[in-house]
Amino acid sequence: MNSQLDFIDKPLTVKDPPDFKVVSTFAGCGGSSTGYVWAGGKVLLAVEWDDNAVATYKLNYPDTPVYHGDIAKLSVDECLRLTGLQPGELDIFDGSPPCQGFSTAGKRRIDDPRNQLFREYVRLLRGLRPKVFVMENVSGMVKGKMKLIFAEILRELKASGYVVSARLMNAMYFGVPQSRERMIFIGVRDDLGIVPTHPRGVMRPIVFKDAIAGCAAEPRLAHSERITYYWPRLKPGQSIADVHPKKSGFTTVKVDPSRVCPTITKTWTAGSGLMHPTEPRFLSDAEVKRIGSFPDAYQFAGNSSDVLQRIGNSVPPRFMMAIAEHIRDHILSKC
């Protein structure tokens, strides 16, 4: 097996004792948590409100406490009680506040109320006073008018008592077989005297045909007449919008087997999504898991649409593993 695909059969075993401890907010189905576990960490508490995401998280991490509810109702005191920590003791505070208001795939409204959920993250950050925080968001937050929101977030994080570094990073250079660009904020508590840095992407991107070798190939959604029509008319790597610019279809792509897969988005329909390069079908659930860098044994609750939404919303585990290993070796080791 390609050594870059080590995540395929990587276990979800929590190291005992762990190298570091984490609280993960907006935890989703456990993408970030899996990366932390693979890097030697232990998640003391996951915070998530979505029912299906929580069900999936618990299938894979039944021993990890989950606060299933609105983060705005989680007090600092309750968070400390659930983790058994005092302010300042936590190693890493993690979170991916919902990013729909920033996303380049949406309307990108600067006043979208979902853009303000980062304030709940900041509220808990200031109360927990962790040594390090990691916050992930979409690349769209530094494009156009959204730069105003980005600047506000950066100010709030620094005002919380942290030295902060923010960098656009593409997961495909960190062992994820998917081109997925994200903004990663890393902050270090200012009394520690350590400058935050990001890992450098040094891995050769994994192309689609290598990533899905041996995957189950059951179709995940029924075909539409639109897909039946377009699949034979698209060359590998082309979208419907490439051959018919006036039609909506930039997310409907026939994947090029010799290149890295495009970004997995959270919603496909019978007429849009990522199509297999040599078979007239969408990618299977097993293939989508591989592209998201989840291990083959990872369990998902619900149907195929739920699987796609969970993976499309997640931080790829292999990506977070690289970030967590860097923090472990270059920041926490100096604390």
Secondary structure, DSSP 8 states (H G I E B T S, - for coil): --GGGGGGG------SS-SEEEEEES-TTSHHHHHHHHTTEEEEEEEE--HHHHHHHHHH-TTS-EEES-GGG--HHHHHHHHT--TT--SEEEE----TTT-TTS---TT-GGGGTHHHHHHHHHHH--SEEEEEEEGGGGSGGGHHHHHHHHHHHHHTTEEEEEEEEEGGGGT-SB--EEEEEEEEETTS----------S----HHHHTTT-----SS---HHHHHHGGG--TT-BHHHH-TTSS-TT-EE--TTS-B----S--BTTBSEE-SSSSSB--HHHHHHHTT--TT----S-HHHHHHHHHHS--HHHHHHHHHHHHHHTGGG-
